[in-house]
């Protein structure tokens, strides 16, 4: 397991792809992805700075260096199923802002993703990804979602 900077003492430049965090609290305290529950960190006016890909949305597609990332909202908190349309809220607006600005986001993958790109346990920092485009589509459950295309920054 790659080492990571000591919690509370690191700057973002101290993190490297492959750094692993035990849980969301550890990840939040590091400053790499601050929200303890939300998968998107950021605001509409300023853009997003990080996202977590953890298999929570059925419309996510993880191809390693390319990701189709379903936006925030519309999920039942108990069952995890999509039960409503996603709205253009602060989190989704933040990712749209990244398309316009060109600023990349930090991507973290969670073990709950359960695919060949996921870490065996915890959360792993993957590096920077550029949000290249977005569209509003009907997702697998029939609800409107925001789908964002991301590509790894080389």
JONOR-V620027 format. One line per field, one symbol per residue. ss: DSSP state (H for helix, E for strand, L for the rest). A space follows every 10 residues. Layout:
ss: ???
This chain:
ss: LELLLLLLLL LHHHLLLLEE ELLHHHHHHH LLLLLLLLLE EEELLLEEEE EEELLLLLLL EELLLEEEEE LLLLELLLLL LELLLLLLLH HHHHHHHHHH HLLLEEEEEE HHHLLLLLLL LLEEEEEEEE EEEEEEEELL LLLEEEEEEE EELL
